Amino acid sequence: MLGFNQYRRLRLAILRTTLLALLGILLISYPVFLAPSTQAKPEQAHSADSFIDSIGVAVHLGSQNTAYKHYEKIIKPRLQELGIHHIRDGLAFGDRENQKKFHDLAKVGIKLTFVRDPRDVSQPGDVLTPEKAVKQATSMVESLVAIEGPNEWDIQSHLQYQGQNFPEGVRRFQAELYRKIKANKSTDHLPILSPSMANPDHVTLLGKVACDINNMHIYPGSQIPKEFNTRFIQNTKKLCGNKPIIITETGYHNAIHEPRNHKGISEQVAAKLIPRLFLEFFNRGIQRTFVYELIDEHPNPKLDDKEKHFGLLRYDGSRKPAFIALRNLITLLKDSKTKSSKAFTPQHLDYQLSGSTFNVHHTLLQKRNGIFYLVLWQDFPGFNVQNKKEIIVVKKQVFLTLNEPVSHATTYQPNDSIYPLMHYENEKKISLGILDYPLVVELVPGKNE
């Protein structure tokens, strides 16, 4: 049998078409994502920590015939530079050499959501049993933050566990995995994610399974992130019920000459959409989102094979604009949390947005020092997949009215730089220019005398 990392990117074009069709209904159940022209009452901020903790990246450290073989030279330093705390990966049973890399990353604060799939073996014909999965997890438990069930068996009809195909084979493996992980004192604290589906409609075939967290895969294609709809939420919650959701795969590829249905977008447009993707899903209550993936695994200068262009990094390790934009956003928003930091409850901010607010979305965050960060962006696709050209977006003028004292306000555009754009002192109304990528407004409560 082939391992998880060898099958992980199998996608059928018809399923991509289905995804895009499903994404066509606006998520009307979540009106908070549209920035209204007036606020009925002060808005409760989320902690900046919680947003940073919601960001993850998929990797394939065991794929030594790909760009992931450059662990010391590229993979580890780029992960640290990006500033994330979470990666998602699988690993063949008995692969102790690559297991060391997860221990190494855990030492610098990057923990693993560990995919467990019967295919995660080193020898052809072997099977990763739940017993083996527990044994391996126990040996690397300090590297782990969660366990995840089998990956996308719904579109791989040849796969079997104990002689059973999808859905019964997956259901049986998941039940045994959950029971044995929870029965082991070394691993019983780890939350267990449901298996993932490539097609969200296939959740109804699998039904309820043993899990602590619902698991979703969603690839918006060239569509704007707001078209994440209630059908995905409702279907996904059939797995674990009304429990948290983690998106373990999402993202955009840059193969703009890809001939199949899942069209790509340019690197420049991906830099606008990927930070927005994390913000949009965070606003919708998604506990964590993993973008697929860290690096382009193989070279493809013709840009006609999507599987080789999902990375935040190019094959040679150079940074794509999306990597820089996400890194800068994390740098601006990360909090100075230490082991001795006390519990922090974010406060409310009394403000209003007016002017050209249609399709302007926002996220309000606060750090432990009391400083607020209002992130705003236009929700706009930005790329024409037919003529393969970027769509120029007209800047919208939005007015930020502050109904409580703010001594200093500073604006940033992390896609371009981490350096300030403008400074304001004791302003009650600020004019902002909003484009289709995040504008960060830092707001320091209080008043200068």
N, C-alpha and C positions, 0 to 999 in steps of 0.2 A: 504493500500500500504506500501511497505517496503521503507526505506530511502536510500539515496545515499550511506552511509557508509556500509549498509548491502549488497548492490549489487556490490560495487565498484570493486571487484576482480574477477567477473565472466569472465572467459576466455574459449573459445572453442579451443580445441587442433588443429583443422583444421586451425584456424586463426593464430595460432602460426607458423604452417608450412608455411602458406602464407607469414607471415612477414619475416621469414628467407629466403624464396625464393626471395622476393622483395629486401632483403638486399644484394643480391649477386652481384650487379653491382656497380663498384667503382664510386664515385662521381667525374667524370672527369671534371665537370664544375668548380671545386674548387681546382686548382693546388697549391694554396698557402699552403695547408696543408702538402705537401711533402717538406721537407727541401732540397733545391737544393744544389749541390756541389759548385755552385758559385752564388753570388747575383749580378744582373745586376745593382742595385742601392741601396742606403741605404734604410733600411726598416722602415716604420712608425710603431711606437709602439702603443699599446692600453693602456689606463689607467688601472692601477692595480685595481682601484675602480670599473671599469666597469666589470671586470672579477668577482670580489667578489660579485657584485650585481647580477650577472647572476646565482648564485648558490642558489637553493631552495630545500626544503625537504617536501614531503607529510606526513601529520599526520592525525590522526583520534581521536581528543580529545573527541569527544562525545561517543566513543565506550568504555563504562565503564565496559564491560565484557571482556576486553582485557588488555594487558600491559599498555595501555594508561590511565588506571585508576590511575596510580602512577604519577600524574602530578607534585606534589611538590617534591617528592623524586627522580624521574628519569627524566621525560619529560622536564620540564623547565630547570633544571640545565644542562642537556646534550645539549639542543638546544643552550644555552648560551655558553657552552664550545666549541661547534662546530664552532661558530663564524659567523653563517649565519644571513641574514636579512629577509628571505622570507620563509613562509610556505604555503602549499595549503591544504584546508579542506572544508568540507561542515558542515552544522549544522541544526538540526531539528528546525522548526519554534516554538518559545516559550521556547526553551531550554536556559533559562537565566543563569543557573548555569554554563554551559560550555562556554557560551558567555563571562562570566567574565574572563575566561582564555585567550581569545584572547585580551581583554583589558590589561590584565596583561603582556602578551608578547609584546604588542605594546609599553608599557612603557620602555622596555629594547631594543627597536629597531627592533623587529621581527614582520613584518606585514603579513597580510593574503590575499592571492588570494582566493576569496570566491566562491565556487561552488554552483550554484543555479539550483535546479532540482525539478520538481514537486513532487518527492518522499520525499523531505526533510521535513517531518512532524512527529509529535509525536503520533498522533492518527491514528489507522488503518482506511482506507477509506477516510481520509482527503487528500487534495491536496495543495501543495504550489503554490499559484497563484502568478503572477507577482506583484500584489498589496501587498501581504504578504512579498514577497521578498524585495520590496522597503522599507516597514515598518521596517523589520529586519535590512536591510543594514543601514538605517538612524540611528537606535539606536546604531550601532557599527561602524560608519563611520570612526572614528579615528583609528580603528584597521585595516582598509582595504587599499589595494593598487590596487586591481582590482576585477572585477566580472567575473565569468566564467559560461558559459551555461551548459546545461545538459550533464551528463557523460555516454558515450558509450551506447546510446540507440540502436545503429545499430546492436548489437548482443543480444538484449532483445526484441524479437518480441511481447511479451505479454504486454509491457508497452504502456500506452495511455495517451494523454492529450486532453481534450475536445472530447473524442471519437475517436481520431486519433492516429494511430501507427506511428512508424518511416517510412518515414522521415517527413510526414506532421505534426505530433504532435510536433516534435522537432522544426521544422521550425516556427510553429505558436507560441509556447512558447517563443522561442528566440526573435521573432519580438516584442512581447508584453513586454518582459522583457527589451529589449533595449530601447523601446520607453518610458517606465515608469521610468527607471533609469535616462535617459537623461532629462526627464521632471521635475525631482525633484531637487531643488536647492542644497540640501545637498549631493546628489550623482552624479550630472551631470558631475563632473570632473573625475569620475572613468572610466578607460578604460574597455571595455567589451570584453572578449574572446569568440570565437566561441564555440559551443558544441564540445566535443571530440568524435573521432571515434576509436573503437578498431581495425577496419580494414581500412587502408587508402584508399582502393579502394571504400569504401562506401561513401566517400566524394562526388563522382559523383552522388550518389542517393539523397543526401541532397542538393547539389548545394550552390549557394551564399546565405548567411544569413546576418542578421544585426549584425555587430561586428566591433571592432577596431583592434583586434589582432587575427591572425590565431592560432589555437590550435592543437597540435599534440601529439599523444601517440606513443611511439616506444620502444619495448623491444628487444634488440639485441640478446637475448638468450645467447649462448656461443660464438657468433661471435664477431669479432673485431669491434670496433666502426667506422672504416673508411668505412664500408659497408653501410653507410647511404647515399642513392642515390637520384638522381634528381627526381625519381618518387614520393618519399615522399614529397619533396619540392613542386613539381608541383601540386600534388593532394591537398595538404593542402592549397595552395594559391587559390584554387577554392572557399574557404569559404569566405574570406575577400579581395581577390585580392592581390595586391602587397603591403601588410602591414606586420609589423613584425610578427615573429613566436615565440611562447613560447611552449616549450615541457613541458606539465604538468604531464606526467608520463613517466619514463624510469627507467632502472636499471637492476640488476641481482639478482637472488636468490641463496641460498646456499644449497638447497635440492638436493644434488648430487645423491640421489637414487630415485628422482622423476621418476615415470614410464611413464609419458605422454611426449608429443613431446617437450615441453618447458623445456629443460634440464638445470640443475644448474651447478654452478662452485664453487670451494672451497672458503672459506673465504679469504685465502691468495691471490688467483688470483683476487677475487673481489676487494681487496685492490689496486691492480695494475690497474684494468680497470675503476673503478668508478672515480678517479681523472682524468684519461684520457678522460672519457666520457664528463665531463664538459669542458675540454680543447678543445676537438674535436668539440663539438657543438658551443662553443664560437667562434672558428675559422671560422665556417660556417655562422656566423652572427645570430645565434639563440639568441634572446633577453634574455631569461631566461630558465633554465632547472631545473625541479624538479625531484629529484631522489625518487623513491618509495622504501622504506619508512623509517621512523626514527627507528622503533623498531619492532622486531618479535612479532606479536600479541599474539600468543599462543605457548606453548612448543611442540616440535616434535623431540625428541631425535633420531628417526630413519632417519631423514633427507629425508623423502619420500613424503612430502607435500609442494609444492612450496609456497603456500599461507601463510605459517607460517615462511618463511625464507627470506623475502625481506629486512629485517631491516638492518640498519647500527649498531644497537644494538641488542644483544641477548634478549630473553624474560625477563631475570632477570636484564636487564639494563647494563650488562657488555659490554664493547666496543669491537666490532669486529675490525680486522685490517683495514677495509675500513674506519671506523669512525676515527681512529687514523691518517691514511694517509691523509684524507680530512681535518681534523682539523689542522694538521701540515702545509699543503699546504696553507690553509687560513691564518694561523698565520704568515707565511713567507711573504705572498703577500699583506696582508691588509695594507692600507695606513692610515696615521694619519690625516684623514679628520675631521674638526670641523665645527660648524655652521658658523664660520667667514672665512672659507677657500675660497679663490678666485677660479674662473674658471681656469681649468687646461687643457692645450693642450699638449698631449704627443709629443715628438720629434722623430726624425729619429735616427737610429743607423747604422753606416757603418761597416759592418762585413761580413765575409764569412764562410761558413761551407764546409769542405772538408773531404776526407777520406771515411769511410764506411757509407755513408749517405742514402743508399737505405732503405726505410721504417722508416727513422728517421723523426719524425714530431716535430714541435716546435710552441711555442707561445711567442711573444715578448711583454712585459709589461713595464710600467714606473710609478714610484711614483712621487708625487709632489716635492719631494726633488731632483729630477733629476736622481735618481738611476734606472738603467734598470734591468729587470729580464728576462732572456732568459730561457724558460722551454723546455726541450727536452726529448723525449721518443721514444722507439721503438714501432711501431704498430704491435703487435703480440698477438695471442689469449691466449696463456699461459696455456690452460687446454684442456686435451683430454677427451671429454664427454663419450667416449666409455669405456676406462679403468679407468676413474675417477681419473686421475693422472695429476699433474702439469707438464707442459712442461718446461724444463730448457732452458733458453734463453742465448745464447752466447753474452757477452758484445761486443759492437761495438766501435771501436776507431774513434772518430770524432775530427777534428781539428777546433778550433774556431780562426779565424784570425781577429784581430781588426784593422780596418783601420783608427781609430781615437784614440786619447789618452784616456786610461783608467788607472786610478791610482791604483785601487784595484779590484780584482776579487775574489769571494768566491763561492764555490760550496756547495750545500746542497742536501740531498736525503730525502725528507719529509716522505716517507714511513717508513724510519728507525728512523729518529730523526730530530729535528729542529736545531741541532748543526752543525757547519760547517764541511765539509769534508777536503777541501784544501783552502789555501790562496795564492794569487799571487799578485805581485806588478809590475806595469809598463810592464806587459807582452804584446807582440804583437801577440803571437800565443800560444794557450793553448790546450793541449791534454785532451780530455774528454772521459770517459767510459760510454756509453749509454746502459742502460738496458730497460726492458719493463715496467718501471714505471718512473715517472718524476724525472729528474735531474734539479735542479734550479741553474742557474749561475747568481749571483749578480754582476753587473758591475757599478763601480763608475766612472763617466766621469772625465776627467782631468788628470794631470800628477804630480807625486811627484818630487820635485826638489832634 
